[in-house]
Amino acid sequence: MGKDSELREWALNHWKIYRSKYTGEVLDFKRSSLENWQNLKLEKPIRLIPKSSIISNILNFEIPKLKYEIEQAEEESAKVDSDPGLILELKRKYALLAMIKGYSKGGTDESVIKALDKHLSKKNTGQKKDHIFVEGKRKPHTAFAAYAKTEMKMERDDAWKELKDLAQESKGQTEVKVPGWGKTYLRRVRLKSEKEILFSHEPFDLDKDENLPNWVKKFTFDQFQTSFTDFKKKRHEGSMKEV
């Protein structure tokens, strides 16, 4: 069984177990402490919480909470140099995020499965391209710095202009492909458009570098310049903290 098949199996099993938490519906009472309830057969799901309340909870609590957990896991993963356990946790959280977003839009199990399969298919499409990902990088500007220098043979200023152009194209709303990193959302900071770029794995509507939510980060020209200049040193000395 391939890695994505295993992830899909885990995700669907997780949804089956915790379905009532995300939908407000009960399919059976097997987890009840009362034996009579455990044997109760339902012809159709029982809704315990209004659907509008469930969707509101997903949008206002579950999704922001999961995004925060993803951000924390990404930071921890970067610290311990791609620990397999944390990477697996991240993949599962991203899959779960796709599923609950699917339910918030469609409100059915079919919409959940469709969103999950779209997420997995989207990830695979990017991975089939040559030289899309630079191993060991946890931020788009560090991955692109390494890729631009080694594969594209670009000068630093030209590489930075390429990132600015991608950010201008994305504007935080359109997904763009950053060579060496993959698909993401970028946007130039309005008052510092030549020096700072925001990035996120989700669409966002921000153009300032203040009071950013946990899932929106920024990088600067100075950080990119350091990554670009120090790439050979980092490659020879092993894993170093990215800036």
C-alpha positions in Angstrom: 0.0 0.0 0.0 1.4 3.4 -1.0 1.9 6.3 1.4 -1.1 8.2 0.1 -3.3 5.2 0.2 -2.3 4.7 3.9 -3.0 8.4 4.6 -6.4 8.1 2.9 -7.3 5.0 4.8 -6.3 6.7 8.1 -8.2 9.9 7.2 -11.4 8.0 6.3 -11.2 5.9 9.4 -10.7 9.0 11.6 -13.7 10.5 10.0 -15.8 7.4 10.7 -14.8 7.4 14.4 -15.2 11.1 15.0 -17.9 11.9 12.5 -20.4 12.9 15.2 -18.0 15.5 16.5 -17.7 17.2 13.1 -21.3 16.7 11.9 -23.5 16.8 15.0 -25.0 13.5 13.7 -25.1 10.1 15.3 -25.0 6.9 13.2 -25.0 4.4 16.0 -24.6 4.2 19.8 -21.8 1.6 19.9 -19.7 3.8 22.2 -22.6 4.3 24.7 -22.1 2.9 28.2 -25.7 1.5 28.1 -26.0 -1.9 26.4 -29.5 -1.3 25.2 -28.4 1.8 23.4 -25.4 0.0 21.9 -27.7 -2.5 20.1 -30.0 0.2 18.8 -30.2 0.1 15.0 -30.8 3.5 13.2 -32.4 3.7 9.8 -30.8 7.1 9.3 -28.5 9.4 11.3 -29.9 11.4 14.2 -28.9 15.1 14.2 -28.1 16.2 17.8 -26.9 19.7 16.9 -28.3 22.1 14.2 -26.3 22.0 11.0 -25.9 25.8 11.0 -24.3 25.6 14.5 -22.0 22.8 13.4 -20.8 24.7 10.3 -20.3 27.9 12.4 -18.2 25.9 14.9 -16.1 24.4 12.1 -15.4 27.8 10.5 -14.9 29.7 13.7 -13.2 27.1 15.9 -12.2 23.8 14.3 -10.4 25.2 11.2 -8.5 28.0 13.0 -7.5 25.5 15.8 -6.3 23.0 13.2 -4.3 25.7 11.3 -2.6 26.7 14.6 -1.7 23.1 15.3 -0.3 22.7 11.8 1.8 25.9 12.3 3.1 24.5 15.6 3.9 21.1 14.1 5.7 22.8 11.2 7.9 24.8 13.6 8.7 21.7 15.6 9.4 19.7 12.5 11.9 22.3 11.4 13.7 22.2 14.8 14.3 18.5 14.8 15.2 18.2 11.1 12.3 16.4 9.6 11.4 13.9 12.3 9.3 11.2 10.6 6.7 11.2 13.3 6.1 14.9 13.1 6.0 14.8 9.3 3.3 12.1 9.5 1.4 14.2 12.0 1.5 17.1 9.6 0.2 15.1 6.7 -2.7 13.8 8.8 -3.6 17.3 10.0 -3.6 18.6 6.4 -5.8 15.7 5.3 -8.2 16.4 8.2 -8.2 20.1 7.4 -9.2 19.3 3.8 -12.0 17.0 5.0 -13.6 19.4 7.5 -13.4 22.2 4.9 -15.2 19.8 2.5 -17.9 19.2 5.0 -18.3 22.9 5.8 -18.9 23.6 2.1 -21.0 20.5 1.1 -22.4 19.2 4.3 -22.2 15.5 3.3 -19.9 12.5 3.6 -19.5 12.7 -0.2 -18.2 16.2 0.0 -15.7 15.1 2.7 -14.3 12.3 0.5 -14.2 14.5 -2.5 -12.2 17.2 -0.6 -9.8 14.6 0.7 -9.2 13.1 -2.7 -8.7 16.5 -4.2 -6.2 17.3 -1.5 -4.2 14.1 -2.1 -4.4 14.5 -5.9 -3.2 18.1 -5.7 -0.2 17.1 -3.6 0.7 14.3 -6.0 0.5 16.5 -9.0 3.2 18.8 -7.6 5.4 16.0 -6.5 5.6 14.4 -10.0 7.4 17.5 -11.4 11.1 17.4 -11.6 13.0 19.6 -9.1 9.9 20.9 -7.4 10.9 20.3 -3.8 14.3 21.1 -2.2 14.8 18.6 0.6 15.2 19.8 4.2 13.7 23.3 3.6 10.8 24.5 5.7 10.2 28.0 4.2 9.5 29.0 0.6 12.3 31.6 0.4 15.0 29.2 1.6 13.9 26.5 -0.8 13.7 28.9 -3.7 17.1 30.4 -2.9 18.7 26.9 -3.1 16.8 26.0 -6.2 17.4 29.3 -8.0 21.1 29.1 -7.3 21.7 25.5 -8.2 19.1 24.7 -10.9 18.1 28.0 -12.4 21.6 29.5 -12.2 20.1 32.9 -11.3 21.7 35.9 -9.7 20.4 37.0 -6.3 18.6 40.1 -7.4 17.0 38.3 -10.4 15.8 35.5 -8.0 14.3 38.0 -5.6 12.5 39.7 -8.5 11.1 36.3 -9.5 9.7 35.9 -5.9 8.2 39.4 -6.0 6.6 38.7 -9.4 5.0 35.5 -8.0 3.8 37.4 -5.0 2.2 40.0 -7.3 0.5 37.3 -9.3 -0.8 35.5 -6.2 -1.9 38.6 -4.1 -2.7 36.1 -1.4 -5.7 34.7 -3.3 -4.2 32.8 -6.2 -2.1 29.7 -5.6 1.3 29.9 -7.3 4.1 27.4 -7.7 7.4 28.4 -6.2 10.3 26.5 -7.7 12.0 24.4 -5.1 9.0 24.6 -2.8 5.8 23.9 -4.5 2.4 25.5 -4.4 1.6 28.3 -1.9 0.1 31.8 -1.5 2.2 34.9 -1.5 1.6 38.6 -1.2 3.9 41.7 -1.1 3.6 43.8 2.0 1.9 47.1 0.9 4.2 49.6 2.5 7.3 47.5 2.1 6.6 45.9 -1.3 10.3 45.8 -2.4 11.5 44.2 0.9 8.9 41.9 2.4 6.6 39.1 1.3 3.8 37.3 3.2 3.2 33.6 2.6 0.7 30.9 3.7 -0.6 27.5 2.7 -4.1 29.0 2.7 -5.6 32.1 0.8 -5.4 35.3 2.9 -6.5 38.9 2.5 -3.7 40.8 4.2 -1.1 43.3 3.0 0.5 44.4 6.3 3.1 42.7 8.4 1.4 43.5 11.7 -1.0 41.3 13.8 -0.7 38.4 11.4 -2.6 35.2 12.2 -0.6 32.1 13.0 -1.0 30.6 9.5 0.4 33.7 7.7 4.1 34.3 7.9 6.5 36.7 6.2 10.1 36.7 4.9 12.3 39.7 4.0 14.8 40.5 1.3 17.6 40.4 4.0 16.5 36.8 5.0 16.4 35.7 1.3 19.8 37.3 0.7 21.3 35.4 3.7 19.8 32.1 2.5 21.0 32.7 -1.1 24.6 33.7 0.0 25.0 31.1 2.7 23.5 28.1 0.7 26.9 26.5 -0.1 28.0 26.9 3.6 24.8 25.4 4.9 25.0 22.5 2.4 28.6 21.6 3.5 28.1 22.1 7.3 24.8 20.2 7.5 21.5 21.3 8.9 21.4 24.9 10.1 18.5 27.0 11.3 16.7 28.8 8.5 16.2 32.5 8.5 
